[in-house]
């Protein structure tokens, strides 16, 4: 009898975030004061794993990745151990610094700008992943564009990411790929070969538009209609089961059977928002936790937004996340936006 798979496996980016909060983004050749500076765990591998463990500490979470043999690597391993994340396949590698990123967070616009040094992440390769050692149900993999070896395109048009996703599916995992908001042409080049090996695709509106090759309106009902069109295009081209696009006002999901779902986001007061850093990871964690627990899609979208809303309360990508039930209670207290298609 085949064992029932449970839990999550994250693979890919583990980095240290240096979050710099400032009043506004400066013009070139000018300056601005940093009002808050903090250091946290970051990257898709860490953020998703940490969020899931905060939503339900009893959920089994494993990870695969590389960190440096330095203070930052020690910090990430300690954070993982504190959260009881299984780190048997998280390797500490000498000779390269731990991947680090600076997240510049502008209070006036709530926009973020990232600069990073991939460091040891440039050495992460297919050989580091052993899917035979995991009993997890879902793989959350990322980030194409930040890992030189996995980004390489071979003569067959495949890359390390598509190879990993194919191997994961062969070992019985359900797959999702987290993307990074890079130039559309590069995003399509890196993620395109992966689409055939995905069960889910949860991305932001920019990334969805880039993959589908369409330009998205900035607001109103036209934006929502364009998201539905982009989802339909990708469902027609691939075997992906569910595609979700999230954006500040809401989220749209589409299924292979042609169902379309929409859920507005949580109405978080602007004065309560500290940073949107990690909000996309938080949405994905909430959505996938609900899917793992076999909730319906509408409920999964609501939890995704509820977890994302909690993440806005801290400059850390993960530390404001609490139990899933508390996230939902917090969202219900704040209330949900009206129909985002009608909001300007």
N, C-alpha and C positions, 0 to 999 in steps of 0.2 A: 504493500500500500504506500503510495506516494505521500510524503510528509506535506502538511499544509504550510505554505510559506507565509511568514508574518514579518512585519517591520520594514525598515528602510535601509538602503545602502546609498551613501553619497559618494561621489567620485569627482576628483578634479581640484579646483582651486581652494587652497587654504592659505590665507594671508593675514597680515596684521594691518588693521586700519588705523591711521592717524587722522582723526576727525578734527577739522579746524572750522569752528563756527565763527562767522563774521557778519557784520551788518549787511554788507552788499559786496558784490563782486567788483573788484577795482578795474578801471580802465588800464590799458597798457601804459607803462611808464608812470604809473601812479601807485598809491599804496592804500591799505586799509588795515584797521586793527583787528586782531584775532581776539574774540571775546571768550572763547572756550577752546581748550585743547585737550583731547582725550585719546587714549589708546585702547583698542578693542580687537577681538577676533573678527575676521572678515573672510570674504570669498564665498562662493556658492556652496562649496563642500562644508565649510564650518557653519555658515548662517542657517542653511536648511536643517542640518543636523541639530544645531542648538535650538532652533525654533520648535522642532518636533518634540524634543525632550522637555522643553518648557510647557508645551501644550499638554503633554502627558508623559511624566517621567517614567512610567512603566513601559512605554513603547520601546521596542528594541531598535537601536540605530547603530549601524556600522559605517565606517568610512574608509576610503582609499585615497591616498595622496602622498605628497612629499613636503617636508618642511626642512629648514636648515638646521645644522648643528650649532645653534647660537641662542642668544637670549630670547629672540622672538620665537624661535622654534620651541624652546622650553615653555614659553608662555602659552602657545597654542596647545601643546600637549597637556599642560596643566588645566586649561579651560575645558578641554575635551574630557579629561578624567573627572573634573568636578561635576560634569553633567552626565557621567556614566555612559559616554559614547565609546563604542568598541573601536579601539585604535590599533588592532593587530596588524592592519595593512596601511597604517599611516607611518611612513618611514621618515626618520631623521637622517638627512644626507649631509655629509661633510663636503666642503669645497665650494659651496654656493650659499649666499645669504637667503634667509626666508623671504618669500614674496611679500612685499609691502606696498601699501597704497595710501595716498593722502586724499581724503575726501574733503573738498572745500564746500562748505554749506552756507549759502547766503540766506540770512533771515528774512530779508524783505521779499524775495521772490520764491523762497523755499526750493530753489533749484540747487543742484549739486554738480560739481565738476571733479573728475577723478584724474589723478596722475599716479603711475605705479611703476615699480621695477619688478619684473617677474622673477628674477633671481632663480632659486632652485626649481620653480615651476617650469622653467625651460627644459628641464631634464625629465619631466614626467612622460612616461611612454606606456605603450600597451603592455609591456612586460611587467609593469608594476601591478597589474590588475589580475587577480585570481578569483574568478566568479564561482569556481568550484568550492570555495571555502565559505560561501555565504548561504544562509537560508532565508535571506530577506525576500520580500515580495516585490518591492518597488525600487528601481534605480533612479536617482536624481543626479545627472551628470552635467558638468560645466567647468570651464567656460571656453568655448572656441574663440580664438583670437588672443588668448593669454598664455598658451602653452606651445612653444615652438615645434617640438617633435610631433605632438598630436595634430598640429595644424597642417603638417606637410601633406600635400596632395600627391598620390602615387600615379603610376602610368595608367591605372584603370579608373582614375577619377575619384578614388576613395581616399579617406584620410584616417588618422588614428581614432577620431571620434566615431566615425561610421563603423570602423572595425570593432570598437568596444561595444557599441550598441548592438551590433550583430551577435557578438559573442554572448552578451548579456541575455539576449532573447533565446539563444540556443541553450542557455543554462536555466531558463524558466522565469527570468525576471520580467516585470513590466517596466517599460522604459519611458523616461522623460529627459529632455535636453534643455538646460537653461542657457540662454544666450546673453551676450554682452552687446550693448548698443554701440556698435561700431559702424563704419561706412557701409551703406546698403550693399554695394557690390561685393565687398569682402565678406559681409555677413552671409549673403547668398552662396558665395563660393565655398565657405566653410561648412555651413549648415545644410546646404542642398543635398550632399551625399548621405546625410543622416536621416532624412525624412522617411526613407523606406523602412527604417528600423525603429520607429517610434510608435508607442501605444498612445502617448499623450504629448501635447505640445501646449505649454502654458507660457505665454510671452506678453510683453507690453505692446501697446498699439504701434509704436515705431517699428519694432522688430517684426510684427505680423505684416505690416505694410511692405517692409523690405523683402520679406520672403515671398510674398505674393506678387511683388513687382507693381504695386499700385500706390498712388499718393493718397494719403488720408487727409480729409478736411480737419481743421483744428477744433471745431466745436459743432454743436447742434445735431439735428437729426441726420444730416448728411454724413457726419462722422460715424455715427452708429450704423447707418446703412452700408457705408464703405467697409466697416469691420466685418459685417455679415458677408459681404461680397468676398472679402479676402479669405475668410474662413472657408467659404464654399469652394473657392478656387483651390485651396490647399487640400481640402478633403477629397476633391475630385482627382487630384494628382497623386495622392498617397493612400496608404492604408491606415492612417492615424485614426484612432477611435474617437477621441475628443480633443478639440482645439479650443483654447480659452485665450482671449485677449483682455487684459486688464488695463485700466487707465484711471486717472484721478476721480472721474465722475462715476465710474461703474465698471462692469465686466460683461462680455458677451461670450457665450459658449455655443459650439456647434458639434453635432454628432454625426456619425456615418449614416444614421437613419434619416437625417434631414431635420432633426429637431434643433431649434434655436432657443437659447435661454438668455435672459438679461437680468442683471441684478445691480441696482444702484449701490454706490458706496456709502460708507458711514459719514454722517454729517459732523465731522470733527471741527470744533471752533478753531479759527485761524490762530488765535492767541495761545492755543494749547499745543500747536505743532512746533516741535523742536527741530526735526529733520526728517526728510523722506528717505534717508540712506537705509537701505535694507527693506524698504516697503514691498518691493517686488518679491524678494525672497520670502517675506512674511506671508504675502498673499498665496504664493505657491505652497508653503508649508501648511497653511490652513486648508486650502483646497485638497491637497493630497492626503492630509490626515483624514479628512471627511471621506474621501474616496476609499482609502484603506479600510475605514470602518463601515464601508458599504452604505453610506448616506446617499440620498438622491442628489442630482446635479445642482438643483436650486439651493439646497441646504449647504452644499459644498462651496458654492459661490458666496453665500452669506458668511460662512466661516472664514473664507479667504479674505473678504473685506474686513471682517471683525479683527482678525489677527493683524492685518496691514494697518488698521486704525490704531491698534495698540503700539505698533512699532514707531509711529509718528511722534510718540511722547518722549523719545530719548535720542541722543546723538548716536548711541550704539545701535547697530543693526538688529540686535537680538535681546538686549537686557530688559526691555519693557514688556516683552511677551510673557503672558501668564497662562494658567490653565485654560483649556479651550472653552470651558463653561464660563469662566470669568470674562474671557474675550467677548463672548456672545452677550453676556449681561451688560458689559460696557457699551457695546454697540447699540443694544436696545435702549439704554438710557439716553444716549446721544441722538438716536434716531437715524433714519436712512434718508438719503437725498431723494428729492422728487424725481420724476422721470428725467434722467440725464439727457435724453434726446431733446427735451424741451428747454434745457438750461443753457444759457448763453454765458 
